[in-house]
Amino acid sequence: MNLGVLATLIFSFQDVPSSAPGTIQNSDTIWLWIALGVGVLALIAAFILARVVLAGDTGSPDMRLISDAIREGAEAFLSRQYRSIGIMAVVLAIVIFLGYYFSPSTRAVAIPTVISFLVGAICSGLAGFTGMYVSIRANIRTAAAARNSLNGALQSALRGGAVTGLVVVALALIGIAVLFLSFGGLNNPQHVVYELVGFGFGASLVALFAQLGGGIYTKAADVGADLVGKVEAGIPEDDPRNPAVIADLVGDNVGDCAGRGADIFESTAAENVGAMILGAALYPVFGIKGILFPLMVHAINLVASIIGVAVVKTTDNEDPMRALNRGFYVTSILALAGFGGIVYKMLDGPGVAPGYLFLCGVIGLVTAFLFVWITQYYTESRYRPVQSIAEASLTGPATNIISGLAVGMETPAMPVVVICAALLLSYYFGVKGLAGVDLPGISNYVKGIYGTAIATMGMLSCAAYILAMDTFGPITDNAGGIIEMSAQPDSVRDRTDKLDSAGNTTKALTKGYAVGSASLAAFLLFSAYLEEIKSIVTARVAAAGPAGYMPHGWSFTNVNLAEIPVFAGAMLGAMLVYLFSSMAIKAVGRTAQMVVKDVRDQFRENPGIMAGTSKPDYARCVSIVTGAALKEMVLPGILAVGLPVAVGLIFRNFSSVYATTVTTAGGLSTVPTINGIPVNLGGATAVAGLLMVGTIAGVLLAMLMNNGGGAWDNAKKWIETGKYGGKKSDAHKAAVVGDTVGDPFKDTAGPSLHVLIKLLATITLVLAPLFL
């Protein structure tokens, strides 16, 4: 397997001149086969990395005993969780099929849509399971390697994380490419891309429940362990006397590995499909290459990430974060070079200036860097926000919480400016890059929106390496716990502490990256939804023959907030974000109360636990958290799926009474009509309002929760280094309370909102025909 040779092939591929716009020749379809080939090679690379990691030393019997308990708990939870998700996915697949089948206009695509939905759900579940399978085995190898060198432990953890990153992106790439081929995409690409929307919805559904259920589990265990262990009993984190410590370590895997893996898979899948739909709108310009372009971006992503992981190494005296950053810089440079190569090879044609389109990709990559930097500023202890929260802890928990909430409310400001700048600039460069194109139906809006799609793909061009760094976090966290609980020498604990500190940073950075990509992706998917509505209406009017009327230049790009259904839909979208977050946080609180009660009961029932003469019942606590988390994830998930569907169907049937957009100009309707009756756009516009405002509210609240929670966490850790009295001081106890408040923010509700934002977009894409 020589990926370097393959990369050279990608960038130096020369063939006969590109086909004329709107036609398909072998010189264009070769890109699909290259992307598929890279995806398969990436899976092989992931398998090789997994073999290398799993061949490592597994440490002492005491270490293996702890690792086995973590592995068994994580596998038991994931097995039960995926069974629950599978049942819900099958039920929803039946609903989708019936909804499509009994509508004459969508009957023909009912089966392809359901197939793509199920394939997306299966691939998402497989991606999460594969990543966690390796991570819960890499933790013991990382801990064992830390007994010898920091570099060995670092490489073991990052390679374990890279398995997740490569599998997630490769499965998204292969799944979409195979469905595209199977549905006849090489013969009718403009039509087939709409049949792929189910893939993104399936991925979103699994991601929502995986992230939500895993987030409830990990934070309930963490909060329960901290409140009784640190605050009441005064014992250290990862102390083997704490009955909740194994559940806490299990939670790191099911939340940050399986949950985040499904999250990034969903991002990759949904953005791919959205960009392909917008590429179909520019089919007369780029032909099939514009549709295949997103697949090639992720092929480059995989090659660059493999090389980036391979160059990471460190010494015992170096900060591990510096080594991880070097890998990120290498990955980014290679991804940028590759991105430029395929832009010039695939997005060229008469009237096209590919240099401007390449700048759109550069904007996306710069946006990713800025989000990472902003997240660092608000969550690292060397900067003002975290230090201000730590200082506020001197006067108690109340002032700590006030300060932390204020920091959280401040955090969306800079990211929103970055998002706005990225959208405006990429739209502008998209218009400039296609300014020479003068074809019917290709408006400046379409050109600009494709520029934002290219920027989104640019931001995702390092996704595999970013996910590897994210999974690195729970692996090193588990390794530190294993070292602590097995009473290894202080020198070994010092090495795992360095890795754990770097892992805390990478997890925070990944959350920032995820919400940034969700922001750009949400606009991309919103645009894809508008384009799909236009396509459906155009097809229905054309099918009506002489009875149908389509106004010249009509497009579904104006959503009028003056219409009551649109305003109501927008309000419901914002409400959904807050109600969903409330339900997620309450779920953590209720489950944490059960953990606290169990830990207190075990301390009371067995005094030998605190004396160190007997062991707590770890399995009892794991079982409690598992059952509660799976139960609590159902209702918020149903709400997220059900509300947009209800809005679309209700307003489709009742919105005509409130419509204000049906006017005449020169005696002709300004909206499409069939038999003189305007096409009912009420349901579609109400859903557009829900999607647009729900996205805005979700992005802002996710930033508040992610960064605010991270700041609370690192304020506590900064005090633990000796500031303001250090551990067991009054300031530390106040900081632990603040961190407890921030835990469900940053690891349950905040990350789940990333998924909710994209779920709203993908479900509206799939069910768009039912809203008309």
N, C-alpha and C positions, 0 to 999 in steps of 0.2 A: 504494500500500500504506500504509494508515494504521492502524498497530497501536494508537495511542491511542484511535481510535474503536472498534476491536474490543474493547479492554480495557473501555471504557465500556459496550459492549453486554453483555459478560460480567457485569459487576457490577450493571447496572441492568435486566437482563432481567426482564420481567414478563409473565406469561401467565395463563391460567386457573389456578385453584388446583391445587396438586400432586395427582396422582392418589392414590387410596387405596393404602395399603401392599399390595404384592404384585401390583399391576396395572401395565400399561405404557401410557402415553399420550404423545402428541406433546410435551406440555409437559415430559416427562422426557427423551425421547430427543434433544431439541434440544441437550443438553449434549455429546452425542457429536459432533454436527456442528460445534459451536463448537470443540471440541478439535481435530478434524481440520482445520478451517479455519486455526486458529492454527499447527498443525504445518506446513501447506503454506506459509503466509506466512513462517514462520521459515526454511524452506528458501530462499524467495525472498530474504529478508534476508541469509542466508548467501552466496547467489550475488552479491548486490550488494556485500557487504563484500569478497568475494574479487576482484571486478572492480576495486574501488577500490584494494585492496592491490597487485594485479598490474599496475595502471597506473602504479605508482611508478617512480622512477628506479632503474636497475640498476647504477649505479656505473661504475667504470673497467674496462677489459679484464682487468686483473690480478684484480680482485675477482670478476668473472664467471667467470674460470677456476677459482677456488677453489670458488665456489658451484656451478658445473656439476659439479665432481667430487663434491661432497656429494650433489647431487641424483641423479646417476647411481648412486652407491653405495647410497643409500637406496631408490631405485626397484627396483634389481636385487635387493636383499635382500627387500623386501616382496613382489615378484612371486614369488620362489622360496618364500618363507614361506607365502604364501596358497595356492600350488599344493599344498604339503604339507598344510596345514590342510584344504583342500578335499577331498583324497583321504580323509583321516581322517573328515571329516564325512559323506561319502557312505557310507563303510563303516558308521559308527555309525548312520546313518539306516536302513540295511538291517537292522541288528541290532534296532533299536527296532521297526521294522515287523513283523519276524518274531515278536519277543517279544509284541507286542500281538495280532497276527493269529491266532496259534495258541492264544491264551487266549480261550475263548468270552465271558468277561465284558468283554473289552476290544477284541474284533474290530471293533466298530462305530466305534471312535474311532482305529483304527490309522492310517488315511490322514490325518485332520485333525492328529493329533499329529506325524506325520512332516513334514507340510507346514509346520506352525508351527515345528518344529525347524529345517528348512532355511531358512525365511524369516528366523528369528532369526539364524542363522549368516551368511546373506548380508548382512543389514542391519548386523550387527556388523562384518563385513569391510569393507563399503562405508563405514561411519562412520570406521573407522581409516584407510582409504586416502584418503578425501576430506580428512580433517584433515591428513594428512602431505603430500598433494599441495600444499596451500597453504603449509604451514609451511616446506617446503624451497625455496619460492620467495619467501616473506616474509623469509627471513634476509638475502638480498642487498638487498632493498628497505629493510629496517631499517638495515642497515649504511650504505647510501647516504644515507638520511635523516639518520643521525647526523652526517654531514659538515656539515649545516646547522643542526640544532636537536635538542635532547633531546626536545621535545614531538613532533616529526614521527616520530622513531624509536619513541618510546613508543606512539603511536597506530598506527603500522604493525604493530608486534609484537602489540599487544593485539587489533587487528582481525583479524590473521591467526589468532590463537588463538581468537577468537570464532567464526570459521568452524567450527572443530572443535566447540566447545561447542554451537552451535546445531544443527549437522548431527547430532550424536550424540543429543541429546535429542529432536529432531524426528523422526528415523528411528525411535526407540524408540516414540514416541507414535503415529506414523502406522502403523507395522508392527502394533502391538497393535490399534489401532482398526480397521484394514482387515480383519485376521483375525477380530476379533469380529463385524464385519458379515458377512463371507463365510461364517462358520460358523453364521449365524442367531442371533446374540446378541440381536437386538431381539425375537425371539420366545421364546427359551428361554435367558435369560442365566445362570441358575443352573447349567445343564449346560455351557454353552459355555466358561465361564471355566476349567474343568478341561482343556479341549482346548488352551488357550493355554500350558500349562506347558512345552510343547516349545519355544516361542519363547525363554523364559528360558534353557533348557538350551543351545539353539543359540548364544545370545549368550555364555553362560558358557564353552562349549567354545572358541570363537574367541578370547575374551578371555584364557583361560588360556595358550594357545599364543602369542598375540600378545605378551602381557606377558612370558611366560617366555623366548621366543626373543629378543625385543627387549632384555630385561634382560640375558641372557647376552651378547648382541652388545655392547651399550653398555659394560658393565662390564669385559668382557675387553679391549676396545680401550683403555678408560680406564686400567685397571690396567697393561697392558703399556706404554702410552705413558708413564705416570708413572714406573714403576720404572726404565726405561732412560733416558728423557729427563731427568726431574728429578733422580733419585737418582744414576744412573751418569754421565750426560753433563753434568749441571748446566746444562741449557738450559731456558728458560722454557716454561710451558704454551702450547700453540698455536704453538710455534716451527716454521716451515716445514721445518726440517732433520729433524724427527722423522717417520720413515716411517709412524707410526701415527696421526698427527694427523688426517688425513682420516677414517680409520675411527672415531676418537673422535667427531668432529663428526657423522658419519653416525649413530653410536649414539645421540646425543641425540634424533634424530628417530624412529628405529625403536623406541626404548624409551619415551621420554616423550611422544611425540605419538601414534603408532599404538598402542602398548601401553596407555598410559593412556586414550586415547580408547575403545578396546575395553573397558577396565576400567569406566569410568563408564557406557558404554552398557549393559554387563551389569548394573550396579547399578540403573540406571533401569528396564531391562526386567524384571529379576527382582522388584524391589520392587513395580512396577506390578502384575504378575501375582499376586504374593502378597497384596497389599492387595485386589485384585479378588476373590480367592477368599474372603477374610475378609468382604468386602462381601456376597458371595453368602450367607454364613451369616446375615447380618442382612437378607436380602431382605424378610422380612415387615415390617420396620420402615421401611426407606428405599426399597424397590422397586429399580428399576434405577439410581437415582441413587447409591446406596451403592457400586455396582459401577463406575460411570463416574467417581466422585469422583477416583481417582488420575490419570486422564487429564487432568482439568481442572487438577489441581495442576501438572502439567508444562506445560500451556498457560500458566498464570500464570508459571511459571518462565521460559518463553521470552520472554514480553512484558517481564518485569522485567529479564531479563538484557540484552536489546537496549537498553533505556533505560540500564541501568547502564554498558554499554560506551560508549554515545554521550556520556556526561557526563565521561569521563576525559580530562583534559588536564593539562599541567604546564608548568613553566618550567625554564630551565637551572640555576637555583639550588635547586630543590626536590628532595627525595628522591622518586624515582619511586614508591616503595612507598606514600607518602602519597596520591598520585593514584589508585593501584590500590585502596587501601583505601576512598577516597571512592566509587568505583564499586561496591565491594562493599556499602557501607552503603546506597547508594541502591537497589541490587538487593534487599537484604534487607528494607528498609522497604516497598518496593512489593510484594515477594512476601508479606510478612506481611499487608499490607492486602488483597491479593487472596485470600490463603488464608482470612482471616476472612470475606470476602464470600461465597466459595463454600461455606464451612461452613454459614453461616446460610441460604443458598439451597438447598443440596443435602442437608444432613444435619439436616433439621428434620422433625418429625412428632409424633404423639400420644405424650406421655410422654418426649419427648426435650428435653434442655436443651443447645442447641448451644453455649452459652458455655463449658461444661466441655470439649466436644470441641475448640473453638478453642484452649483452654489446652493441649491435647495437642500441637497444632501448634506453639504457642509454645515448649513444652518441647523439641521437635525442633530448632527454629531456635536456641534458646539452647545446646543441646548442640553444635551445629555451631560456634558462636562459642567455646565453652569448649575444644573440641578444637583449634581454630585457635590459641587463646591458649596452651594447654599445649604444643603443638608448637613455637610460637615460644620459649617458655621453655627448652625442652630443646635447641633447635637454633640459637638466635641467640647471637652472641658477646658480647653485652652482659650475659648472665646467667651465673650461677654454674656450671651444668653444663659448658658449653663452655670457660669459662675454667679450670676445674679440670683438664680434659684437656690444655689448652695448657700449663698449669704443670707437669703431670706429664711433658711432653715434654722438660723440661730434663734429666731423668735417663735419657733413652733410650727406645727403642721399647717395651721391655717394660712400663715403668710407664705409658706412654701407652695401651697396649692394656688393661692392668689397669683403669685409670681409665675408659676408654671403655666397657668391658664393664660396669663397675659402674653407670655412668650409664644404659646401655641397660637393665639389669635394674631400675633405679629407675623408668624412664619409664612402665610400665603402671599404677602405683599410682593416680595422680590420674585418668587416663582411665577406669579401672574403676569408681571411685567415681561419676564422672559418668554412666557407662552404667547403673549400678545405680539411681542416683537417677532418671534419665530413664525407665527401665522401670517402676519403682515408681510414680512420679507419674503417668505417662501411663496406666498400668493403673488407678490410683485414679480419675483424672478420667474415664476411659472408663466405668467403672462408675457414677460419679455422673451423667455425662451421659445415660446410658440407664437410670437408676434407675426411671423411671416406666414403662418398657416391661415388660409382664408377658405374655409370649407363650410358648407351648410351644416348647421347644428353645433359647430365648434365655437361657442361664445367665449368671451374673455373670462367669464365665470368658470367654465369648464377648464380652461387653460390654467387659471390660478389655483383651482382646487386640486388639479393634478400636481401642481408645485408643492402644495401642502402634503400631499400623499408621499411625494419623494422625500420631503423633510422627515416625515414619520418613519419611513423606511431607513433613512440615514440614522435616526436616533436608535433604531433597533438593530443596527449593523454590528453591535458588540454584545448582543443579548446573551449569547452562550457563555461568554467569559463573565459577564455580570452575574449570571445565575450561578456560575461556579464559585464566585466570591461569596455569594449569598449562602450557599450550602456549606461553604467553608466554615461559616459562623457556628451553626449547631454542631458540626463535627468537632470543632475545637472546644466548644462549651462542654459537650459530653466527655471529651478527653480529659478536660480539667476536673470534671466531677469524678471520673474513674480514678484519676491520680489521687485526688483528695480522699475519696472513700476507701482506697486501698492502702492509705498511709505510706505513700512513696516519699523519698527524700525531698527536702525543700528545694534542692537544685532542679529537680524534675518539675516540681510545681511552679518554679519561676519560669521555666520554658513554656509550660502550658498557659500560665497567666499572660505571657506576652502574646501567645496565639489567640487566647480568649479575648484579650483587649482588641486585637486586630479584627477578630470575628465580630465583636460588637459594632465596630465601625463599619465593616462591610455590610452587615445586616441593615444598619441605618441608611447607608448609601443606596443599597438596592431598593429600599422602600421609596427613597426620593426619586430614584430612576424610574421605578414602576409607576409612580403617580405622574411623573413628567411624561412618560410614554403614553399613559392613559389619557392625559390631557390632549395631546396631539392626535392620538388615535380616536378619541371620542369625536373630534371634529371631522376626521376622515370618515368614520363610520356614519356620522350624521349626514355628511355629504353623499355617502353611498346610499343611504336611505332615501334621500331626496331624489337621487338619480334613479333608484329602483321604482319609486312612485311614478316618476315621469315615464319610464319605460313601460310600466303596466298600463297606464292611462293611454299612452300612444298606441299600444297594441290593441286595446279594446276599441278605441275609436276607429282604427284601421279595419278591424274585424267587422265593424258595423257598416262598412261600405259607404254608399251615398248618404245614409242616415247619420253618419258621424261627421262632426265638424271639429277641426283642430285649428285654433288661432295661430297665425304665423308667429314663429319664434317663442311659442309658449314653453315654459319650463316650470317645474315645481321647486322654485327657489325662494318664494316669498311666503313667509308664514306670518299672518296678520294677527298681532296681539290684541287688536281691537275687537276681534271675534271672541265672544264669550267662551265657546268651547276651547279655543286655543289658550286663553288666559286660565281657564279652569284646569286644563291639562298641565299647564306650566306650574300652577300652584300645587297640583297633586304630585308632580315630579319632585319639587323641592321638599314637600312633606314626606315623600317616600324615603328620601335620603336620611332625614332626621329620625323618622320612626324606625327605620331599619337599624340605624346606629344605636338607638335606645334599646331595641330588643336584643342586639348583640351584647351590649354592655351589661344589661340586666341578666343575660344568660351567664356571663362570666361571674357576676356577683352571686347569683343563686348557687352556681356550681362551687364557687370558692367557699361559700358558707358550709357546704357539705364537707369539703376538704378540711376546713378549720375544725369542724366538729369531730371528724374522724381522728385527726392528729391529737386533739385534746383528749379524746376518749382513750386513745392508745397510751398516751403519757400517764393518764390516770389509772388505767387498767393494769399497766405493766411498768412499775417504777424502775425496773431493771433497765429500761431503754435509756433513760437519762444517765443512769449509773454506768452504762457501757457494758453491763453483764448479760444483756439479751438484745436480740435484734427486733426491730419493729416489723409489722406485717405490711410490707411494701405492696404486695399484690392486692390487698383489700382496698387501699387508696387508689391504685390504678384502675381497679374495677369500678369504683364509685365515679371517678372522673369520666371514664369511657362511656358508661351508660348515660350519665347526665349530659355530656357534650353532644352525643348523637341525638338525644331527645330535643335538646334546646336548639339545634341547628335547623329543624324542620320548618317552624313557623316563619322565621325571617326569610327563609328561602322561598317559601310559597308566596309570601307577600311580594317579593321582588319579581317573581315570574308572573304572578296573577294580575297585579295592578295595571301594567301597560296594556295587557290583553283586554282587560275590562274597559279601560278608557277608550281603546280603539273601537271595540264592538258597540259600546253604548253610544258614543258620539257619532258613529256611522249611521245609526238609526234615528237619532234625535237632533242632530246638529242643523238640519236644513231649516229649522224654524229660526235659528239665530244667525244664519249666514249673512255676511255683508259684502262678499266679494263678487257676487254675480251682478255685474253692471254691463252696459252696452256701450259700444263705441262705433259710431257710424252704422248703427243697426245690427252689428254683429256682436255675439257674445265674446267676452274676454277670457272665458274658460272653455275647455272642451265640452261638447254636447253630443248626445246621442238621441236622435228623434226629437231634437229641439229642447231636450231636458239636460241641464248641466250635470256633468259627472259629479257624483257626491264625493267631495273631498273632505267632508267634515271629520270623519274618523282619522284620516291620514294627517290632517293638520293638527288635530288635538293631540295625537301621539307625538307629532313633531315638537309641539310645545312642551310636552312632558319630557321628551328626550333632551331637548336643548337646555331647559332650566334645571332639570334633574342632574344633567352633566355638570353644569356650572356649580350648583350647590354641592355636588358630590366631590368635585375636585378641591374646592376650598375647604370643606370639612375634613377630607382625607389628609390634606397638608397640615391642618391644625392638629389632628390627632397623631399623625405619624411623627412630626417633628416635636410637638409638645411632649408626647410620651417619651421620645428619645432623650429630650433635654432633661426631663425628670429623672430618668434612669441614670444618665451620666452625672447629674448633680450628686446623686447618692454615691456613685462610684468615686467621684472626685473627693468627697468627704472621707470615704474609706481609705484614701491614700494618706490620710493624716491631717487634712485640712479641718479647721473648726472643731478640733477635738478628736477626729477620727472615729473609728468604730466604737459602738456602744455609748457614744456621747449623745446628749439631748438633740444636737443638730442632726446626728445620724439617724436617730429614731424618727425625727420629723421628715427627713429625706426618704426614709423607707416608706412612710405613709404616702408621701407624694408620688414615689415610684409605683406604689400599689394602685393609685388612682390612674397613673399614666399607662400601666401595663395593658389593660383592655383597649386603651386608645390606640397604642402603637402596634399591637400584635393581634388584635381581634377586629375591632370595628374599622380602623383605618385601612389595613390591607384588604378587608372585605369590600370596602367602598371602591377600591380600584376595580375589583371584579364586577361589582354592581353597575358601575358606569358603563362598562363594556357589555355587560349582559343586557342592559336596557337597549343598547344599540343593536346587538345581534338578534334579540328576540323580535324587535321591530322590523329588522331586515327579513327575517324568516316569515313573519306573519303579515307583512305589508299587504299582500293580496287580499287578506281577509278584512282589512280596514277600508276597502273601497267598494 
